[in-house]
Amino acid sequence: MADDDAPEEAEETETETSHPRPRRARKDKVLHTRVPEVLEEELKALASSWRVPVSNVVRTLLEDAIDVMSAAEQRAQSELRSLSDRIGGAARPHAAKPAPAPPKAPLDGALGFSELTLAQAAVCGVTGAALEEGGSALLVHFADGRPPLVVAPSCRALLG
């Protein structure tokens, strides 16, 4: 961790000088970088506690950081694909279901009804008759997902 003013660069560890016997070329590169003094002290302390050179500590930390980042990227991509599939699946159904035929009569497909007292005036969904506040009415529920329909009590006969 020399504190020099040389530009940061990567260079081969194999020197250019000739040796009496041929050496195999190493693929490792030397990376010069500047670090704050506090970080240098922490790296040296860690290297001392592990009883390894500082360069080994730095190399191990860098390799681990890259592995963690790579794993996080792969997990994020997987989650995004999964989310995209779920959203896309909801937007475009796998098998197009034919739309149900519209009811021939307003109460066709009724599942049941509830009797209620109107808290405000309403209009009968079948006859169009005015229904007064405080009067009785029926709330018809449908099995096909249509919203409930308020109808006059006289429409009970139409429910079958």
Secondary structure, 3 states (H helix, E strand, C coil): CCCCCCCCCEEECCCCCCCCCCCCCCCCEEECCCCCHHHHHHHHHHHHHHCCCHHHHHHHHHHHHHHHHHHHHHHHHHHHHHHHHHHHHHHCCCCCCCCCCCCCCCCCCEEEEEEEECCCCEECCCCCCEECCCCEEEEEEECCCCCCEEECHHHHHHHC
